[in-house]
Amino acid sequence: MFSVETTEEILNKLRNMLSDEDEDACVRLREYKAGCGCHSKIMLGLGLEEAVEGEDERIDVDGVPFIAEKDFLLKHGKSYTLTLDENKQTVLTALQPPA
């Protein structure tokens, strides 16, 4: 199991986004590659997708479903915080290294 700490403001934003999606849609924790070539780096972020049985873990935070691939959790750990930056963009941060 993993955990996501966040604010009610962010949860409301995610609820609104999910209301426009299929009822099985969840907030996926994922990694993105930013940049290209030797200057690229991995960043954590979110996506909206359906869970894949057997490959994903799922938790609900105040009615918002979050999912993450088991391999993602092994790589980045099981504890995350979701905040807003100065531009009101969501920022996903791993709180502890994987065990």
ROVEX-564273 format. One record per atom (N, C-alpha, C, CB): residue number from 1; x, y, z; atom name; residue in three letters. Coordinates in steps of 0.1 Angstrom, whole numbers, plus 2048, in hexadecimal, padded with zeros to 3 digits. Glycine has a CB too. Example, Ala and Ser with C-alpha at 12.3 -4.5 7.8 and 13.67 -1.06 7.14 Angstrom:
2
{1, {884, 7C7, 84E}, "N", "Ala"}
{1, {87B, 7D3, 84E}, "CA", "Ala"}
{1, {884, 7DF, 84E}, "C", "Ala"}
{1, {871, 7D3, 85A}, "CB", "Ala"}
{2, {880, 7EA, 847}, "N", "Ser"}
{2, {889, 7F5, 847}, "CA", "Ser"}
{2, {881, 800, 84F}, "C", "Ser"}
{2, {88D, 7FA, 839}, "CB", "Ser"}
***
This chain:
99
{1, {808, 7F4, 800}, "N", "Met"}
{1, {800, 800, 800}, "CA", "Met"}
{1, {809, 80C, 800}, "C", "Met"}
{1, {7F6, 800, 80C}, "CB", "Met"}
{2, {804, 817, 7FA}, "N", "Phe"}
{2, {80C, 824, 7FA}, "CA", "Phe"}
{2, {803, 82F, 7FF}, "C", "Phe"}
{2, {810, 827, 7EB}, "CB", "Phe"}
{3, {809, 83A, 802}, "N", "Ser"}
{3, {801, 846, 807}, "CA", "Ser"}
{3, {804, 852, 7FF}, "C", "Ser"}
{3, {805, 848, 816}, "CB", "Ser"}
{4, {7FA, 85B, 7FF}, "N", "Val"}
{4, {7FB, 868, 7F9}, "CA", "Val"}
{4, {7F5, 872, 803}, "C", "Val"}
{4, {7F3, 869, 7EB}, "CB", "Val"}
{5, {7FD, 87C, 806}, "N", "Glu"}
{5, {7F9, 887, 80F}, "CA", "Glu"}
{5, {7F6, 893, 806}, "C", "Glu"}
{5, {803, 88A, 81A}, "CB", "Glu"}
{6, {7EB, 89A, 808}, "N", "Thr"}
{6, {7E8, 8A5, 800}, "CA", "Thr"}
{6, {7DE, 8AE, 807}, "C", "Thr"}
{6, {7E3, 8A1, 7F2}, "CB", "Thr"}
{7, {7DA, 8B9, 801}, "N", "Thr"}
{7, {7D0, 8C2, 807}, "CA", "Thr"}
{7, {7C2, 8C0, 801}, "C", "Thr"}
{7, {7D5, 8D1, 804}, "CB", "Thr"}
{8, {7B8, 8C6, 807}, "N", "Glu"}
{8, {7AA, 8C5, 802}, "CA", "Glu"}
{8, {7A9, 8CD, 7F5}, "C", "Glu"}
{8, {7A1, 8CB, 80D}, "CB", "Glu"}
{9, {7B1, 8D7, 7F3}, "N", "Glu"}
{9, {7B0, 8DF, 7E7}, "CA", "Glu"}
{9, {7B4, 8D6, 7DB}, "C", "Glu"}
{9, {7BA, 8EB, 7E8}, "CB", "Glu"}
{10, {7BF, 8CF, 7DD}, "N", "Ile"}
{10, {7C4, 8C6, 7D2}, "CA", "Ile"}
{10, {7BA, 8BA, 7D0}, "C", "Ile"}
{10, {7D2, 8C0, 7D5}, "CB", "Ile"}
{11, {7B4, 8B5, 7DB}, "N", "Leu"}
{11, {7AB, 8AA, 7D9}, "CA", "Leu"}
{11, {79E, 8AF, 7D2}, "C", "Leu"}
{11, {7A7, 8A5, 7E7}, "CB", "Leu"}
{12, {79A, 8BB, 7D4}, "N", "Asn"}
{12, {78E, 8C1, 7CD}, "CA", "Asn"}
{12, {791, 8C2, 7BE}, "C", "Asn"}
{12, {78A, 8CE, 7D3}, "CB", "Asn"}
{13, {79D, 8C7, 7BB}, "N", "Lys"}
{13, {7A2, 8C9, 7AD}, "CA", "Lys"}
{13, {7A2, 8BB, 7A6}, "C", "Lys"}
{13, {7B0, 8CF, 7AD}, "CB", "Lys"}
{14, {7A7, 8B1, 7AD}, "N", "Leu"}
{14, {7A7, 8A3, 7A7}, "CA", "Leu"}
{14, {799, 89E, 7A6}, "C", "Leu"}
{14, {7AF, 89A, 7B0}, "CB", "Leu"}
{15, {790, 8A0, 7AF}, "N", "Arg"}
{15, {782, 89B, 7AE}, "CA", "Arg"}
{15, {77B, 8A2, 7A2}, "C", "Arg"}
{15, {77A, 89F, 7BB}, "CB", "Arg"}
{16, {77E, 8AE, 7A0}, "N", "Asn"}
{16, {778, 8B5, 794}, "CA", "Asn"}
{16, {77D, 8AF, 787}, "C", "Asn"}
{16, {77B, 8C4, 794}, "CB", "Asn"}
{17, {78A, 8AC, 787}, "N", "Met"}
{17, {790, 8A6, 77B}, "CA", "Met"}
{17, {78A, 898, 778}, "C", "Met"}
{17, {79F, 8A5, 77C}, "CB", "Met"}
{18, {789, 890, 783}, "N", "Leu"}
{18, {783, 883, 782}, "CA", "Leu"}
{18, {775, 883, 77E}, "C", "Leu"}
{18, {785, 87B, 78F}, "CB", "Leu"}
{19, {76D, 88D, 781}, "N", "Ser"}
{19, {75F, 88D, 77E}, "CA", "Ser"}
{19, {75D, 88E, 76F}, "C", "Ser"}
{19, {758, 899, 784}, "CB", "Ser"}
{20, {767, 893, 767}, "N", "Asp"}
{20, {766, 893, 759}, "CA", "Asp"}
{20, {76B, 886, 752}, "C", "Asp"}
{20, {76E, 89F, 754}, "CB", "Asp"}
{21, {770, 87D, 75A}, "N", "Glu"}
{21, {775, 870, 754}, "CA", "Glu"}
{21, {76B, 865, 756}, "C", "Glu"}
{21, {783, 86D, 75B}, "CB", "Glu"}
{22, {76F, 859, 751}, "N", "Asp"}
{22, {767, 84D, 753}, "CA", "Asp"}
{22, {767, 84A, 762}, "C", "Asp"}
{22, {76D, 841, 74B}, "CB", "Asp"}
{23, {75D, 843, 767}, "N", "Glu"}
{23, {75C, 840, 775}, "CA", "Glu"}
{23, {767, 838, 77B}, "C", "Glu"}
{23, {74E, 83A, 778}, "CB", "Glu"}
{24, {76E, 830, 772}, "N", "Asp"}
{24, {779, 828, 777}, "CA", "Asp"}
{24, {786, 82F, 777}, "C", "Asp"}
{24, {77A, 81B, 76F}, "CB", "Asp"}
{25, {787, 83C, 773}, "N", "Ala"}
{25, {793, 843, 773}, "CA", "Ala"}
{25, {799, 846, 781}, "C", "Ala"}
{25, {791, 851, 76B}, "CB", "Ala"}
{26, {7A6, 845, 782}, "N", "Cys"}
{26, {7AD, 848, 78F}, "CA", "Cys"}
{26, {7B8, 852, 78C}, "C", "Cys"}
{26, {7B2, 83B, 795}, "CB", "Cys"}
{27, {7BE, 857, 796}, "N", "Val"}
{27, {7C9, 860, 795}, "CA", "Val"}
{27, {7D6, 857, 796}, "C", "Val"}
{27, {7C9, 86B, 7A1}, "CB", "Val"}
{28, {7DD, 856, 78B}, "N", "Arg"}
{28, {7E9, 84D, 78B}, "CA", "Arg"}
{28, {7F6, 855, 78F}, "C", "Arg"}
{28, {7EB, 847, 77D}, "CB", "Arg"}
{29, {7FE, 850, 798}, "N", "Leu"}
{29, {80B, 855, 79B}, "CA", "Leu"}
{29, {814, 84F, 790}, "C", "Leu"}
{29, {810, 851, 7AA}, "CB", "Leu"}
{30, {81C, 858, 78A}, "N", "Arg"}
{30, {824, 853, 77F}, "CA", "Arg"}
{30, {831, 85B, 77E}, "C", "Arg"}
{30, {81C, 854, 772}, "CB", "Arg"}
{31, {83A, 857, 775}, "N", "Glu"}
{31, {846, 85E, 773}, "CA", "Glu"}
{31, {846, 863, 764}, "C", "Glu"}
{31, {853, 856, 776}, "CB", "Glu"}
{32, {84C, 86F, 762}, "N", "Tyr"}
{32, {84D, 875, 755}, "CA", "Tyr"}
{32, {85B, 877, 752}, "C", "Tyr"}
{32, {844, 881, 754}, "CB", "Tyr"}
{33, {85F, 877, 746}, "N", "Lys"}
{33, {86D, 87B, 742}, "CA", "Lys"}
{33, {86C, 889, 73D}, "C", "Lys"}
{33, {872, 871, 737}, "CB", "Lys"}
{34, {873, 892, 743}, "N", "Ala"}
{34, {874, 8A0, 73F}, "CA", "Ala"}
{34, {881, 8A3, 738}, "C", "Ala"}
{34, {872, 8AA, 74B}, "CB", "Ala"}
{35, {880, 8AA, 72D}, "N", "Gly"}
{35, {88C, 8AE, 725}, "CA", "Gly"}
{35, {890, 8A2, 71C}, "C", "Gly"}
{35, {898, 8B0, 72F}, "CB", "Gly"}
{36, {89C, 8A3, 716}, "N", "Cys"}
{36, {8A0, 898, 70D}, "CA", "Cys"}
{36, {8AF, 896, 70E}, "C", "Cys"}
{36, {89C, 89C, 6FE}, "CB", "Cys"}
{37, {8B3, 88B, 709}, "N", "Gly"}
{37, {8C1, 887, 709}, "CA", "Gly"}
{37, {8C7, 887, 717}, "C", "Gly"}
{37, {8C8, 891, 700}, "CB", "Gly"}
{38, {8D4, 88B, 718}, "N", "Cys"}
{38, {8DB, 88B, 724}, "CA", "Cys"}
{38, {8D6, 895, 72E}, "C", "Cys"}
{38, {8EA, 88D, 722}, "CB", "Cys"}
{39, {8CD, 89E, 72A}, "N", "His"}
{39, {8C7, 8A8, 733}, "CA", "His"}
{39, {8BA, 8A5, 738}, "C", "His"}
{39, {8C7, 8B6, 72C}, "CB", "His"}
{40, {8B5, 899, 735}, "N", "Ser"}
{40, {8A8, 894, 73A}, "CA", "Ser"}
{40, {8A8, 890, 748}, "C", "Ser"}
{40, {8A2, 889, 731}, "CB", "Ser"}
{41, {89D, 891, 74F}, "N", "Lys"}
{41, {89C, 88C, 75D}, "CA", "Lys"}
{41, {88E, 887, 75F}, "C", "Lys"}
{41, {89E, 898, 767}, "CB", "Lys"}
{42, {88C, 87E, 769}, "N", "Ile"}
{42, {880, 878, 76C}, "CA", "Ile"}
{42, {879, 881, 776}, "C", "Ile"}
{42, {881, 86A, 772}, "CB", "Ile"}
{43, {86C, 884, 774}, "N", "Met"}
{43, {864, 88C, 77D}, "CA", "Met"}
{43, {857, 883, 781}, "C", "Met"}
{43, {85F, 89A, 777}, "CB", "Met"}
{44, {852, 885, 78D}, "N", "Leu"}
{44, {846, 87E, 791}, "CA", "Leu"}
{44, {83A, 887, 78E}, "C", "Leu"}
{44, {847, 87B, 7A0}, "CB", "Leu"}
{45, {82F, 881, 78A}, "N", "Gly"}
{45, {823, 889, 787}, "CA", "Gly"}
{45, {817, 880, 788}, "C", "Gly"}
{45, {824, 88E, 779}, "CB", "Gly"}
{46, {80C, 885, 782}, "N", "Leu"}
{46, {7FF, 87E, 783}, "CA", "Leu"}
{46, {7F9, 87C, 775}, "C", "Leu"}
{46, {7F5, 886, 78C}, "CB", "Leu"}
{47, {7F1, 872, 774}, "N", "Gly"}
{47, {7E9, 870, 768}, "CA", "Gly"}
{47, {7DB, 86B, 76C}, "C", "Gly"}
{47, {7F0, 866, 75E}, "CB", "Gly"}
{48, {7D2, 86B, 763}, "N", "Leu"}
{48, {7C4, 865, 766}, "CA", "Leu"}
{48, {7C3, 859, 75D}, "C", "Leu"}
{48, {7B9, 870, 763}, "CB", "Leu"}
{49, {7C2, 84D, 763}, "N", "Glu"}
{49, {7C1, 840, 75D}, "CA", "Glu"}
{49, {7B9, 837, 765}, "C", "Glu"}
{49, {7CF, 83B, 75A}, "CB", "Glu"}
{50, {7B5, 82C, 75E}, "N", "Glu"}
{50, {7AF, 821, 766}, "CA", "Glu"}
{50, {7B9, 818, 76B}, "C", "Glu"}
{50, {7A5, 819, 75D}, "CB", "Glu"}
{51, {7B6, 811, 777}, "N", "Ala"}
{51, {7C0, 808, 77D}, "CA", "Ala"}
{51, {7C1, 7FB, 774}, "C", "Ala"}
{51, {7BB, 804, 78B}, "CB", "Ala"}
{52, {7CD, 7F6, 775}, "N", "Val"}
{52, {7D0, 7E9, 76E}, "CA", "Val"}
{52, {7D1, 7DE, 779}, "C", "Val"}
{52, {7DD, 7EA, 766}, "CB", "Val"}
{53, {7C8, 7D5, 779}, "N", "Glu"}
{53, {7C7, 7CB, 784}, "CA", "Glu"}
{53, {7D4, 7C3, 783}, "C", "Glu"}
{53, {7BB, 7C1, 782}, "CB", "Glu"}
{54, {7DA, 7C0, 78F}, "N", "Gly"}
{54, {7E6, 7B8, 791}, "CA", "Gly"}
{54, {7F3, 7C1, 78F}, "C", "Gly"}
{54, {7E6, 7AE, 787}, "CB", "Gly"}
{55, {7F2, 7CC, 789}, "N", "Glu"}
{55, {7FE, 7D5, 787}, "CA", "Glu"}
{55, {7FE, 7E1, 790}, "C", "Glu"}
{55, {7FF, 7D9, 779}, "CB", "Glu"}
{56, {7F2, 7E6, 794}, "N", "Asp"}
{56, {7F0, 7F2, 79C}, "CA", "Asp"}
{56, {7EC, 7F0, 7AA}, "C", "Asp"}
{56, {7E6, 7FB, 795}, "CB", "Asp"}
{57, {7F1, 7F9, 7B3}, "N", "Glu"}
{57, {7EB, 7FA, 7C0}, "CA", "Glu"}
{57, {7E2, 806, 7C0}, "C", "Glu"}
{57, {7F7, 7FB, 7CB}, "CB", "Glu"}
{58, {7D8, 805, 7C9}, "N", "Arg"}
{58, {7CE, 810, 7C9}, "CA", "Arg"}
{58, {7CB, 814, 7D8}, "C", "Arg"}
{58, {7C1, 80C, 7C2}, "CB", "Arg"}
{59, {7CA, 821, 7DA}, "N", "Ile"}
{59, {7C5, 827, 7E7}, "CA", "Ile"}
{59, {7BB, 832, 7E4}, "C", "Ile"}
{59, {7D1, 82C, 7EF}, "CB", "Ile"}
{60, {7B3, 835, 7EE}, "N", "Asp"}
{60, {7A9, 840, 7ED}, "CA", "Asp"}
{60, {7AD, 84A, 7F7}, "C", "Asp"}
{60, {79B, 83B, 7EE}, "CB", "Asp"}
{61, {7AE, 856, 7F3}, "N", "Val"}
{61, {7B1, 861, 7FD}, "CA", "Val"}
{61, {7A5, 86A, 7FC}, "C", "Val"}
{61, {7BE, 869, 7F9}, "CB", "Val"}
{62, {79C, 86A, 807}, "N", "Asp"}
{62, {790, 872, 808}, "CA", "Asp"}
{62, {788, 871, 7FB}, "C", "Asp"}
{62, {793, 880, 80B}, "CB", "Asp"}
{63, {786, 865, 7F6}, "N", "Gly"}
{63, {77E, 862, 7EA}, "CA", "Gly"}
{63, {784, 864, 7DD}, "C", "Gly"}
{63, {772, 86B, 7EB}, "CB", "Gly"}
{64, {791, 867, 7DD}, "N", "Val"}
{64, {799, 869, 7D0}, "CA", "Val"}
{64, {7A1, 85C, 7CE}, "C", "Val"}
{64, {7A2, 876, 7D0}, "CB", "Val"}
{65, {79F, 854, 7C4}, "N", "Pro"}
{65, {7A7, 848, 7C2}, "CA", "Pro"}
{65, {7B4, 84B, 7BB}, "C", "Pro"}
{65, {79F, 83E, 7B9}, "CB", "Pro"}
{66, {7BF, 846, 7C2}, "N", "Phe"}
{66, {7CD, 847, 7BD}, "CA", "Phe"}
{66, {7D1, 839, 7BA}, "C", "Phe"}
{66, {7D6, 84E, 7C7}, "CB", "Phe"}
{67, {7D9, 838, 7AE}, "N", "Ile"}
{67, {7DF, 82B, 7AB}, "CA", "Ile"}
{67, {7ED, 82D, 7A7}, "C", "Ile"}
{67, {7D7, 825, 79F}, "CB", "Ile"}
{68, {7F5, 823, 7A8}, "N", "Ala"}
{68, {803, 823, 7A4}, "CA", "Ala"}
{68, {807, 815, 7A1}, "C", "Ala"}
{68, {80C, 829, 7B0}, "CB", "Ala"}
{69, {810, 813, 796}, "N", "Glu"}
{69, {815, 806, 793}, "CA", "Glu"}
{69, {81E, 801, 79E}, "C", "Glu"}
{69, {81D, 807, 785}, "CB", "Glu"}
{70, {81E, 7F4, 7A0}, "N", "Lys"}
{70, {826, 7EF, 7AB}, "CA", "Lys"}
{70, {835, 7F2, 7A8}, "C", "Lys"}
{70, {824, 7DF, 7AC}, "CB", "Lys"}
{71, {839, 7F2, 79C}, "N", "Asp"}
{71, {847, 7F5, 798}, "CA", "Asp"}
{71, {84B, 803, 79C}, "C", "Asp"}
{71, {84A, 7F2, 789}, "CB", "Asp"}
{72, {841, 80D, 799}, "N", "Phe"}
{72, {843, 81B, 79D}, "CA", "Phe"}
{72, {846, 81C, 7AC}, "C", "Phe"}
{72, {836, 823, 799}, "CB", "Phe"}
{73, {83E, 815, 7B4}, "N", "Leu"}
{73, {83F, 815, 7C3}, "CA", "Leu"}
{73, {84C, 80F, 7C7}, "C", "Leu"}
{73, {833, 80E, 7C9}, "CB", "Leu"}
{74, {851, 805, 7C1}, "N", "Leu"}
{74, {85E, 7FF, 7C4}, "CA", "Leu"}
{74, {869, 809, 7C1}, "C", "Leu"}
{74, {860, 7F2, 7BC}, "CB", "Leu"}
{75, {868, 810, 7B6}, "N", "Lys"}
{75, {872, 819, 7B2}, "CA", "Lys"}
{75, {872, 826, 7BA}, "C", "Lys"}
{75, {870, 81D, 7A3}, "CB", "Lys"}
{76, {866, 82C, 7BD}, "N", "His"}
{76, {866, 839, 7C3}, "CA", "His"}
{76, {861, 839, 7D2}, "C", "His"}
{76, {85C, 842, 7BB}, "CB", "His"}
{77, {85D, 82E, 7D7}, "N", "Gly"}
{77, {859, 82D, 7E5}, "CA", "Gly"}
{77, {84A, 82D, 7E6}, "C", "Gly"}
{77, {85E, 839, 7ED}, "CB", "Gly"}
{78, {845, 82D, 7F3}, "N", "Lys"}
{78, {836, 82B, 7F5}, "CA", "Lys"}
{78, {830, 837, 7FC}, "C", "Lys"}
{78, {834, 81F, 7FD}, "CB", "Lys"}
{79, {837, 842, 7FE}, "N", "Ser"}
{79, {831, 84E, 804}, "CA", "Ser"}
{79, {834, 85A, 7FC}, "C", "Ser"}
{79, {837, 84F, 813}, "CB", "Ser"}
{80, {829, 862, 7F9}, "N", "Tyr"}
{80, {829, 86D, 7F0}, "CA", "Tyr"}
{80, {821, 879, 7F6}, "C", "Tyr"}
{80, {824, 86A, 7E2}, "CB", "Tyr"}
{81, {825, 885, 7F2}, "N", "Thr"}
{81, {81E, 891, 7F5}, "CA", "Thr"}
{81, {81A, 897, 7E8}, "C", "Thr"}
{81, {826, 89A, 7FE}, "CB", "Thr"}
{82, {80E, 89D, 7E7}, "N", "Leu"}
{82, {809, 8A4, 7DB}, "CA", "Leu"}
{82, {806, 8B3, 7E0}, "C", "Leu"}
{82, {7FD, 89D, 7D6}, "CB", "Leu"}
{83, {80E, 8BC, 7DA}, "N", "Thr"}
{83, {80D, 8CA, 7DD}, "CA", "Thr"}
{83, {80B, 8D2, 7D0}, "C", "Thr"}
{83, {819, 8CF, 7E5}, "CB", "Thr"}
{84, {809, 8DF, 7D2}, "N", "Leu"}
{84, {808, 8E9, 7C7}, "CA", "Leu"}
{84, {814, 8F2, 7C7}, "C", "Leu"}
{84, {7FB, 8F1, 7C8}, "CB", "Leu"}
{85, {81A, 8F4, 7BB}, "N", "Asp"}
{85, {825, 8FE, 7BA}, "CA", "Asp"}
{85, {820, 90C, 7B9}, "C", "Asp"}
{85, {82E, 8FA, 7AE}, "CB", "Asp"}
{86, {829, 915, 7B7}, "N", "Glu"}
{86, {825, 924, 7B6}, "CA", "Glu"}
{86, {81C, 927, 7AA}, "C", "Glu"}
{86, {831, 92C, 7B5}, "CB", "Glu"}
{87, {81B, 91E, 7A0}, "N", "Asn"}
{87, {812, 91F, 794}, "CA", "Asn"}
{87, {805, 917, 796}, "C", "Asn"}
{87, {81A, 91B, 788}, "CB", "Asn"}
{88, {803, 912, 7A2}, "N", "Lys"}
{88, {7F7, 90A, 7A5}, "CA", "Lys"}
{88, {7F7, 8FC, 79D}, "C", "Lys"}
{88, {7EB, 912, 7A1}, "CB", "Lys"}
{89, {803, 8F8, 799}, "N", "Gln"}
{89, {804, 8EB, 793}, "CA", "Gln"}
{89, {807, 8E0, 79D}, "C", "Gln"}
{89, {810, 8EB, 788}, "CB", "Gln"}
{90, {802, 8D4, 79C}, "N", "Thr"}
{90, {804, 8CA, 7A6}, "CA", "Thr"}
{90, {812, 8C4, 7A5}, "C", "Thr"}
{90, {7FA, 8BE, 7A4}, "CB", "Thr"}
{91, {818, 8C2, 7B0}, "N", "Val"}
{91, {826, 8BC, 7B2}, "CA", "Val"}
{91, {825, 8B0, 7BA}, "C", "Val"}
{91, {82F, 8C7, 7B8}, "CB", "Val"}
{92, {829, 8A4, 7B4}, "N", "Leu"}
{92, {82A, 898, 7BB}, "CA", "Leu"}
{92, {838, 895, 7C0}, "C", "Leu"}
{92, {825, 88C, 7B3}, "CB", "Leu"}
{93, {83A, 893, 7CD}, "N", "Thr"}
{93, {847, 891, 7D3}, "CA", "Thr"}
{93, {847, 884, 7DB}, "C", "Thr"}
{93, {84B, 89D, 7DC}, "CB", "Thr"}
{94, {851, 87B, 7D8}, "N", "Ala"}
{94, {854, 86F, 7E0}, "CA", "Ala"}
{94, {85A, 874, 7EE}, "C", "Ala"}
{94, {85D, 865, 7D9}, "CB", "Ala"}
{95, {854, 86F, 7F9}, "N", "Leu"}
{95, {858, 873, 806}, "CA", "Leu"}
{95, {863, 86A, 80C}, "C", "Leu"}
{95, {84D, 873, 80F}, "CB", "Leu"}
{96, {864, 85E, 807}, "N", "Gln"}
{96, {86F, 855, 80D}, "CA", "Gln"}
{96, {874, 84C, 802}, "C", "Gln"}
{96, {869, 84D, 819}, "CB", "Gln"}
{97, {880, 849, 802}, "N", "Pro"}
{97, {886, 840, 7F8}, "CA", "Pro"}
{97, {880, 832, 7F9}, "C", "Pro"}
{97, {895, 83F, 7F9}, "CB", "Pro"}
{98, {880, 82A, 7EE}, "N", "Pro"}
{98, {87A, 81C, 7EF}, "CA", "Pro"}
{98, {882, 814, 7F9}, "C", "Pro"}
{98, {87A, 816, 7E1}, "CB", "Pro"}
{99, {87C, 80A, 7FF}, "N", "Ala"}
{99, {883, 801, 809}, "CA", "Ala"}
{99, {88B, 7F7, 801}, "C", "Ala"}
{99, {878, 7FB, 812}, "CB", "Ala"}
***
